[in-house]
Amino acid sequence: MAKSNILALFLSLLMLSAAAALDVDVTKHGAKQNADISQALRDAWKEACAATTPSKVLIPQGTYQLSPVTMEGPCKAAIELQVKGTLKALTDPANVKDAGSWVSFNKIEHLTVSGGGTFDGQGAVAPSECEKDDYCKKRPINLSFNAITNSVVQDVTSLNSKQFHINVIGAKNFTFQRVTVTAPEESLNTDGIHVGRSSGVTITDSKIGTGDDCISIGDGTQQMEINKINCGPGHGISVGSLGKYQNEQPVVGIRVRECNISNTSNGVRIKTWPASYPGTASDLHFEDIKMNNVSNPILLDQVYCPHNQCNAKVPSRVKLDRVSFKNIRGTSATAVAIKLACSGGVPCEGVELADISLTYTGPEGPIKSECTNIQPKTSGKMNPPPCIASATPSGSAIPGRRRLSFNF
């Protein structure tokens, strides 16, 4: 989203909020601290949403329990949810296992979520329990935004979600700024912010540390800006995974800039499944990224196959085009600092590396690059040196098949 568009959005929301005629405090609808306020919040939202002038729902300072709740639109005018307190999700699996999401916002234009408060999903479930408990497959997402337009989320914290922290689907012109996301490094499937089938989403000036991707970008995402993110721990910033499902929509125009990534299992990553359905991802650019002790700092992985639950011998059918990694610097936690594994069936095109300065001092040997089915264009300083691709019949980097790597 261009800076001019962001400014216009904020000015629009500012003017709308300045004309606010209705403030609705949830305590006026019976909300009390340390009790479930879901009904009070529903009632306050219903009142505010029906207002014909801009309105605000206030959750004041304090600690409140909250069972799953949905803020439903469309509303008649701009609306703000100002959370100054801490909202705590219920922990009994019987009450939340089929919720899908804990707090949902649906079909709203000119929404603002703000206030400096915390959405605490209370999701500290041990991995061993998750693996044997069907409840974990249905754990609720902390915050879901569905079909949201011309809106802003700012100055809030998502803490210890039971699954994804923030899920955005079908949004247009939606900005997240000064958002904090926190979960234990070992927590499963706790992506910080996931965006899919949306356009004009901006994520900026935020701190995200989770047990999965800090930011993940799903199919149908277009013209997305990510900048000034502090990411870690977690799995880095990822486009994908793509190609697992039929009729996925193209990913176009993703720009990741001026980010710090620390102590993560990946840095900047594009991932598509082998034996995939057809798809495309193009105009993907990663620039001015600082890595600190990051495994796989630059990873293009078209053989993404977690838990070996796929046929890695059949190439991905997701076409990647116009991809660049520029001015990426810092320290790698693995000797392979650049790994580009493109499909042997639908080759990558327009992949560029420029001004890469990464170092590694661990026991795995000299720092190096590895490539399969791709010979990227390079310019500027390159450390490690770029590699020249070798091809595999399947397009996958299968052990025992030849690929070329350059050491330094």
C-alpha positions in Angstrom: 0.0 0.0 0.0 1.6 3.3 -1.0 2.4 5.9 1.6 0.0 8.4 0.1 -2.8 5.8 0.4 -1.9 5.1 4.0 -2.0 8.8 4.8 -5.3 9.2 3.1 -6.7 6.3 5.0 -5.5 7.7 8.4 -6.8 11.2 7.6 -10.2 9.7 6.6 -10.4 7.7 9.9 -9.2 10.8 11.9 -11.9 13.0 10.5 -14.5 10.3 11.0 -13.4 9.8 14.6 -13.4 13.5 15.3 -17.1 13.6 14.5 -17.8 10.7 16.9 -21.2 11.2 18.6 -21.4 7.9 20.5 -19.0 6.3 23.0 -20.2 3.0 24.5 -18.4 1.7 27.6 -18.9 -2.1 28.0 -19.3 -1.5 31.8 -22.5 0.3 31.0 -23.8 -3.0 29.6 -22.8 -5.0 32.7 -19.2 -5.9 32.1 -17.2 -6.6 35.3 -13.6 -7.3 35.9 -12.6 -11.0 36.2 -15.9 -12.1 34.7 -17.0 -13.1 31.2 -17.9 -9.9 29.3 -18.9 -11.5 26.0 -22.5 -10.6 26.2 -21.8 -7.0 27.4 -19.4 -6.6 24.4 -22.0 -7.9 22.0 -24.6 -5.5 23.3 -22.2 -2.6 23.2 -21.1 -3.4 19.7 -24.7 -3.8 18.5 -25.5 -0.3 19.9 -22.4 1.3 18.4 -22.7 -0.4 15.0 -26.2 0.9 14.6 -25.2 4.5 15.1 -25.3 6.7 12.0 -22.3 8.7 13.1 -18.8 7.4 14.1 -18.8 5.5 17.3 -16.5 3.8 19.8 -16.8 0.8 22.0 -14.5 1.1 25.1 -13.1 -1.7 27.2 -11.5 0.1 30.1 -8.4 -0.8 32.0 -8.7 -4.0 34.0 -8.7 -7.7 33.4 -11.7 -9.4 31.9 -12.6 -12.9 30.8 -14.0 -13.3 27.3 -15.6 -16.3 25.6 -15.7 -16.4 21.7 -17.3 -13.4 20.3 -18.0 -11.9 16.8 -18.2 -8.2 16.0 -20.5 -8.3 13.0 -20.9 -5.7 10.3 -21.7 -3.9 8.2 -22.0 -0.9 10.5 -23.8 2.3 9.6 -20.7 4.5 10.2 -17.0 4.2 11.2 -16.5 2.3 14.4 -13.6 1.8 16.9 -13.0 -0.9 19.4 -10.7 0.6 22.0 -9.2 -2.0 24.3 -7.4 -0.5 27.3 -7.6 -3.6 29.5 -6.5 -7.2 29.2 -9.0 -9.7 27.7 -8.4 -13.3 28.7 -9.7 -16.3 26.7 -11.3 -19.2 28.4 -9.1 -22.2 28.9 -11.6 -25.1 29.1 -11.4 -27.0 25.8 -15.1 -27.9 26.0 -16.0 -24.2 25.7 -13.8 -23.2 22.8 -12.7 -26.2 20.7 -15.2 -25.5 17.9 -15.0 -21.7 18.0 -12.7 -21.3 15.0 -11.8 -17.9 16.2 -11.8 -16.3 19.7 -12.5 -12.7 18.6 -13.8 -12.1 15.1 -14.6 -9.0 13.0 -16.7 -9.5 9.9 -17.7 -7.3 7.0 -16.8 -3.9 8.4 -15.6 -0.7 6.7 -13.7 2.0 8.6 -12.8 -0.2 11.6 -10.2 0.8 14.1 -8.9 -1.5 16.8 -6.7 0.4 19.3 -6.1 1.2 22.9 -2.8 -0.4 24.1 -4.6 -3.4 25.5 -3.9 -7.1 25.3 -5.8 -10.1 23.8 -4.5 -13.0 25.9 -5.4 -16.3 24.3 -4.0 -18.3 27.2 -2.7 -20.9 24.8 0.2 -22.4 26.7 -0.5 -26.0 25.7 2.5 -28.3 25.8 3.5 -29.7 22.4 3.1 -33.3 23.6 -0.5 -32.7 24.6 -1.2 -31.0 21.3 0.0 -33.9 19.3 -2.3 -36.4 21.0 -5.4 -34.2 21.5 -7.8 -33.5 18.7 -8.7 -30.2 20.4 -5.4 -28.8 19.3 -6.4 -29.2 15.6 -9.4 -26.9 16.3 -7.9 -24.4 18.6 -9.2 -20.9 18.1 -7.3 -18.1 16.4 -6.9 -15.1 18.6 -8.1 -12.4 16.2 -9.8 -13.0 12.8 -10.6 -10.2 10.4 -12.9 -11.2 7.5 -13.9 -8.8 4.7 -12.5 -5.7 6.4 -12.0 -2.5 4.3 -10.2 0.8 4.9 -9.3 -0.1 8.4 -6.5 0.1 11.0 -5.3 -2.1 13.9 -2.8 -0.3 16.1 -1.2 -0.3 19.5 -2.5 -3.7 20.7 -0.9 -7.0 21.8 -1.8 -10.5 20.9 -0.5 -12.9 23.6 -0.3 -16.7 23.7 -2.8 -17.5 21.1 -4.0 -21.1 20.9 -3.4 -21.1 17.2 -2.7 -18.3 14.7 -2.6 -14.9 16.4 -4.1 -12.8 13.7 -5.8 -14.1 10.5 -6.8 -11.7 7.7 -9.0 -12.9 4.8 -10.7 -10.9 2.1 -9.4 -7.5 3.3 -8.8 -4.4 1.3 -6.7 -1.4 2.4 -6.0 -2.7 5.9 -3.1 -1.5 8.0 -1.4 -3.0 11.1 1.0 -0.8 13.0 2.7 -0.9 16.3 1.3 -4.4 16.9 3.0 -6.8 19.3 2.6 -10.6 19.0 4.1 -12.9 21.6 4.1 -16.6 22.0 6.6 -19.2 23.2 9.1 -20.4 20.6 8.0 -24.0 21.1 4.2 -23.2 20.6 2.7 -25.0 17.6 1.1 -23.3 14.6 1.1 -19.9 16.2 1.7 -17.7 13.1 1.9 -14.0 14.1 -0.1 -12.5 11.2 -1.4 -14.5 8.3 -2.9 -12.8 5.3 -4.7 -14.4 2.4 -7.0 -13.3 -0.5 -6.5 -9.6 0.4 -5.2 -6.5 -1.3 -3.5 -3.4 0.0 -2.5 -4.8 3.4 0.3 -3.1 5.2 2.1 -4.4 8.3 4.6 -1.9 9.8 6.5 -0.9 12.9 5.6 -4.1 14.8 7.3 -6.8 17.0 6.4 -10.4 16.4 7.8 -13.5 18.2 6.1 -16.8 17.9 6.5 -20.6 17.4 5.8 -20.3 13.7 6.0 -17.7 10.9 6.2 -14.1 12.2 4.2 -13.2 9.0 2.8 -15.7 6.5 1.3 -14.8 3.2 -1.3 -17.0 1.6 -2.8 -17.3 -1.8 -4.6 -14.4 -3.3 -2.6 -11.8 -1.5 -1.8 -8.8 -3.7 0.1 -5.5 -3.2 1.2 -6.1 0.4 3.8 -4.0 2.2 5.8 -5.3 5.2 8.3 -3.0 6.8 10.1 -2.2 10.0 9.3 -5.6 11.6 11.3 -7.1 14.5 10.8 -10.9 13.9 11.9 -13.6 16.3 11.8 -16.1 17.6 9.8 -18.0 15.0 10.1 -19.3 11.4 10.8 -15.9 9.8 8.7 -14.1 7.1 7.2 -16.4 4.5 5.3 -16.4 1.3 3.3 -19.6 1.4 3.0 -22.4 1.6 1.4 -22.4 -1.8 0.0 -25.1 -4.1 -1.5 -27.5 -1.5 -5.1 -26.7 -2.5 -7.0 -26.5 -5.8 -7.9 -23.1 -7.3 -5.5 -21.0 -5.2 -5.4 -17.4 -6.4 -2.2 -15.7 -7.6 0.1 -13.9 -5.2 1.3 -10.6 -6.7 3.3 -7.7 -5.4 4.8 -8.5 -2.0 7.4 -6.2 -0.6 9.3 -6.9 2.6 11.7 -4.1 3.6 13.8 -2.8 6.6 13.2 -5.7 8.9 15.3 -7.3 11.7 15.1 -11.1 12.0 16.7 -12.7 15.0 17.1 -16.3 16.2 14.6 -17.8 13.8 14.6 -21.1 11.9 14.3 -19.3 8.6 14.8 -15.7 7.4 12.9 -14.6 4.3 11.3 -17.6 2.7 9.1 -18.6 -0.3 7.6 -22.1 0.1 5.5 -24.2 -2.3 4.5 -27.8 -2.2 5.8 -30.5 -4.5 3.2 -32.5 -6.5 1.1 -29.3 -6.1 -1.9 -27.8 -7.8 -1.0 -25.1 -10.4 -0.5 -21.6 -9.2 1.6 -18.4 -9.6 3.5 -16.0 -7.3 5.2 -13.0 -8.8 6.7 -9.6 -8.0 8.1 -10.7 -4.7 10.8 -8.5 -3.2 12.9 -8.7 0.0 15.2 -5.8 0.7 17.2 -4.2 3.5 16.9 -7.1 5.9 19.2 -7.7 8.9 19.7 -11.2 10.1 21.0 -12.2 13.5 21.8 -15.8 14.1 19.2 -16.9 11.6 19.1 -20.4 10.1 18.4 -20.5 6.3 18.5 -16.7 5.9 17.5 -16.7 2.2 15.3 -19.7 1.3 13.3 -20.4 -1.9 11.8 -23.8 -1.3 9.7 -25.4 -3.9 10.1 -28.8 -2.2 8.3 -27.8 1.0 7.2 -31.0 2.6 6.9 -30.9 6.4 6.8 -34.3 8.1 7.4 -35.9 4.7 3.6 -36.0 4.0 3.9 -35.5 0.3 5.5 -36.9 -2.9 8.7 -34.9 -3.1 9.7 -36.6 -6.4 6.9 -34.8 -8.3 7.8 -31.1 -9.0 5.8 -28.2 -7.8 3.5 -26.6 -10.4 3.6 -23.2 -8.7 5.3 -20.7 -11.1 7.6 -18.2 -9.4 8.5 -15.0 -11.4 10.3 -11.7 -10.6 11.8 -12.5 -7.2 14.5 -10.5 -5.6 16.7 -10.6 -2.5 18.7 -7.3 -2.0 20.9 -5.9 0.7 20.5 -8.8 3.1 23.2 -8.8 5.8 24.1 -10.3 9.2 24.8 -13.7 10.6 23.6 -17.1 9.6 23.2 -20.0 12.1 23.7 -22.5 9.2 26.5 -23.0 6.7 23.9 -22.9 3.9 23.0 -19.3 4.0 21.3 -19.1 0.5 19.2 -22.0 -0.7 17.3 -21.7 -3.9 15.4 -24.9 -4.8 13.2 -24.2 -7.8 10.7 -26.6 -9.5 12.1 -28.8 -12.3 8.6 -28.8 -13.9 7.8 -25.1 -13.9 11.1 -23.3 -13.6 11.6 -20.0 -11.6 12.2 -16.9 -13.7 13.6 -13.5 -12.9 15.3 -14.4 -9.6 17.8 -11.8 -8.5 20.4 -11.6 -5.7 22.1 -8.3 -5.0 24.4 -7.1 -2.2 24.3 -10.1 0.1 26.6 -10.0 3.1 26.2 -12.9 5.4 28.7 -14.6 7.7 28.8 -18.0 9.5 31.3 -19.2 12.1 29.8 -22.5 13.2 31.1 -26.1 13.0 29.4 -27.0 9.6 32.2 -25.7 7.5 32.5 -22.6 5.3 29.4 -20.5 4.4 27.8 -21.5 1.1 25.0 -21.2 -1.4 23.0 -24.2 -2.8 20.8 -24.0 -5.9 18.6 -26.5 -7.8 17.0 -25.7 -11.2 17.9 -22.0 -11.0 20.7 -19.7 -12.0 19.9 -16.4 -10.4 21.0 -13.0 -11.7 23.5 -11.5 -9.3 25.0 -8.0 -8.7 27.1 -6.2 -6.1 28.8 -7.9 -3.2 27.9 -11.5 -2.7 28.9 -13.4 0.4 28.4 -16.4 0.1 29.1 -16.4 -3.6 26.1 -17.4 -5.7 25.8 -20.9 -7.1 25.1 -22.1 -10.6 22.1 -24.4 -10.8 22.1 -28.1 -11.4 18.9 -29.7 -12.6 17.1 -32.8 -11.2 14.6 -34.7 -13.2 11.9 -34.1 -10.6 12.8 -30.6 -9.7 13.4 -31.5 -6.1 16.6 -31.4 -4.1 16.5 -35.1 -3.2 19.5 -36.5 -1.3 21.9 -38.3 -3.6 21.0 -36.2 -6.7 23.6 -33.8 -7.9 23.3 -30.1 -7.1 26.0 -27.5 -7.1 27.1 -25.4 -4.1 29.7 -22.7 -3.8 31.7 -22.4 -0.6 33.6 -19.4 0.6 
